[in-house]
Amino acid sequence: MLSIKEVPAEVRWEIATKAANSQSVAYDMLVREIIGDKIDEIWNLIMAEGGKESRALAESLCLPASNALEIENTLDIISTIILGPELIGETLEADEERVVQKMTGCPMLNAHRNIGHAPIGTPAHCQAFCQSSVESLNPRYTLRYTKRMCTGDPHCEYVIELKKQISQGSLKVSNSAF
């Protein structure tokens, strides 16, 4: 008889993340049927709260987040832990103040496709998690999407950059300490 200890950790992780992703899609489908698009407000709140936990996870793993490069790396590690190894991306531009990331593999989009459910609220849910995650890792930075596979783009693309603040009538980059 096989025991759980004999199943390699990588296999258990892949099974667990696929199951969790599929369950969240199924949950969205069912609740959306009952309460309609109001579910998007609920999901956005849940995902934003989940993103806030990124800082604690990063600290427990000793992952740095002092600049855009470190934040992107830490976000990639955290997101891959949560969503699984189907999360695939590459860096298009990078320096300490700004990173542009291109994603070509998304476990959540794959779960929607496997179940046959359109990713109706997924763009906002993903934005809520990722933006909250980045801002919890380092409040001087934010994230915004410029392309999304779940809305028909060929890939996702997002930018992690220093927040800009309005200061005395002009745009100013925040230099507050982390």
C-alpha positions, 0 to 999 in steps of 0.5 A, a space after each residue: 500500500 502506498 503512503 503519502 510519504 512515498 508521493 514526491 513533494 512536487 507531485 503532491 504540490 502539483 495535485 494540490 494547486 490544480 485542485 485548489 484552482 479548480 475548486 475556486 473556479 467551481 465555487 465562482 461558477 456556483 455562487 455567480 449563479 446564485 448571487 450574480 456579479 456581486 460575487 466579484 466584489 466579494 472575490 476582490 475583497 478576498 483576493 486583496 486580503 490574501 495578497 496582504 499575507 504575502 509580506 508574512 510569507 516573504 518574511 518567513 522565507 527570508 525573501 527580500 522586497 526592497 526594490 522592483 527586482 526583488 519584489 518581482 522575484 518574491 511575487 513570482 515565488 509566492 504566486 508559484 507556491 500558491 498557484 503551482 508550476 503552470 505559472 510561466 513568465 519572463 522579464 521584459 524590462 527590469 531595474 530597481 525602480 520598475 519591472 515589466 513582466 510577461 506571463 504566458 502560462 496561468 494556472 487559473 486560466 487553465 482551470 477555467 478552460 478545463 472546467 469550461 467556464 469563462 474567466 469573467 471576474 478573474 482579471 479583477 481578482 488577479 489585479 486585487 491579489 497581485 496589487 495587494 501583494 506588491 503593496 504589502 511587500 513594499 508600500 512604495 511600489 504598486 502593480 498594474 496590468 497592461 495586458 491580460 490573457 483572460 480578456 483575449 490578449 495573447 499574454 499577460 503583462 504587468 508593471 511593478 513600479 514606484 508609486 507616484 504621488 501628487 505633491 504641490 501640483 506636480 507628479 513626484 515619485 515617492 521616496 519614503 523609507 520601507 
